[in-house]
Amino acid sequence: MSESVQPDTLRTFIAVEPDARIRQWHQGVRDQLSASHRGVRWVRPESFHLTLSFLGDVERERVPVVSSCMVETLRDEPAFSVRLGQPGVFGRSRAPRVFWIALESGETLNRLKELQSRLVKNLDASGFPTEKRSWKPHLTLGRNPRSKSAPDWEKVADPSEENLELNVDHWTLFSSELSSEGPRYEVLARSELAAASPGEPACE
């Protein structure tokens, strides 16, 4: 039997992974939406994430360089959290192309934007082209390739009463492989933020 040949390049992105509480909430939302809004491809709970930077195809041998950019960006940075905001869409409101959850505006979101901007600069300086459009932080809930109507989906997906916060205590570099069942992600590297001091806010 011949050995499988690994690809020379990997489709990669850097993201924040939600903790178990958010994934549990997302599972409940997905179950309800899957039953009431057929035809929409709702994201699996294990794939739910906040994308910080999509790099596209990266040579396998250069993956450690991407990891180093993450480490440099987060050096001595304390962990913090950002509260989940309101549901939103890309495309027409009655038949959106993409359904997502925003992050609540405030000091900690500004801090995350600052770190994301620093990450992009570090990646650019290391020869990794990044998206030039303005970063709009969101967690994708589902995609609607057939533009089906999706009435009242936001009432099911509104996290405001749950007081859910996205803990930013590490960043993850993923590879993504497209399949008929949706993308499959594999962890390539993680970079940790420093633990916040007891009794002190995680982000000044």
Secondary structure, DSSP 4 states (H G I P E B T S, - for coil): -PPPPPPSEEEEEEEEPP-HHHHHHHHHHHHHHHHHSTTSEEPPGGG--EEEEEEEEEEGGGHHHHHHHHHHHHTTPBPEEEEEEEEEEEE-SSSEEEEEEEE--SHHHHHHHHHHHHHHHHHHHTT-----SPP--EEEEEE-TT----TTHHHHH--GGGT-EEEESEEEEEEEE--TT--EEEEEEEEEPBPPPTTS-S--
